[in-house]
């Protein structure tokens, strides 16, 4: 477990300006820890079988821990009601891609008069 936590400590926390690099690093971390399947793979909902559900719950806890220690406290409030790590991940993606799309539209609107 020390290796698990020490690796996470080296990841720069998600803030208002680093979603792209943060999400890439965290996704690679999840892939390396065999946790990505419960966030972006085929195992995103808890199984009904008791033994499989126990294993899933362990992975769920590790993934949620990893997410919560690698984001700034301001963003914890936005994911606190999520029921799965996938919901956490999707919520963060929506927050930051929405901002990016809006910013791109604003920049495009500013450049339009210049290009004419």
N, C-alpha and C positions, 0 to 999 in steps of 0.2 A: 504494500500500500504506500510505502514511502516513495517509491519510484513513481507511482500514479500521481501523488500530490506534488512531488518536486517538478515533474514535467509540466504540470498545469501552472505552477508558479512562474515558469519562464515564458508563458504566453501573455502578451500584452493584453490588458483588459479592453473589452469592447467599450468604445466611447462614441461620441457623436461623429467622429471623422475617420474611423478605421474599420468600418464593417467589412469591406472587401478582403483585406488582409486577415482580419480576425476570423472571419467565417472559413476561409481557406485553411488556416492553421488548425482551427478547432475541428474541422471536418477530417483533416488528415490524422489528427490525434484520435478521433473517434474510430476511424478506419483501423488504425494501428492497435487500438484497444478492443477491437471487435464489438464496438458499440453502435456503429453507424446503422446497422440493420434495424434498430428500434427508432431511429430518427428519420432516415431517408431511404430505408430499404423495405424489405417485405415483412418485417416483424414489428410494425408500428403500434399494434394494439395488443393488450395483454391476452395471452392464450387462456382457454378454459380448463385445460388439464392442470391439475394441482402441482405436479412436479415442474412442468414447463412454466407455469405461472410464477413459481418461486424463483426459477432462474431468470425469467424476464424481469421480475421485480428487483433483483440484484443489479442487473444491467441498467434498469430504469434509474435506480438510486445513484449509480456511478455517473450516468449521463447527466442527470439533473445537477449533481454536485459539480461536475466539470463545467456545466453552463453557468451555474451561479457564482463560481469563483473566478470566472474569466470575463465577467461583465461588470461594469461600474454599477454601484448601488442604485443610481437613478433608474436603471432599466430593470432592476429586480421587481419593482412594483408592477411593471407592465406584463410580466410573465407569471406572477404569483398565483393566478387562478387557473393556469393550464393544468390539465390532468395527465399529460404525457410529455416526454421530452420532445416528441415531434411537434406538439402544439407550441412548446416554448420556442423551438427553432423556427417554426413557421411564423410565429408572432414577431420575432426579431427580424426575420427576413422581410416581412410586410412593412414594418416600421421603417427600415432603412432603404428598401427599394422604392418605397413610395416617396421618400424624401429625394432620392436620386432622380426619379422620373420627374418630379416637380421641378427640381433644380435644372434638369436638362431642358425642360419646356421653357423655363424662364430664360435660360441662356440662349435658346433658339430664338425666342421672341426678341431678345436684345440684339441679336446678330442680324436678324431679318432686315431692318432698316439700313444697316451698314452695307449689306451685300447688294442692296438695290441702288 
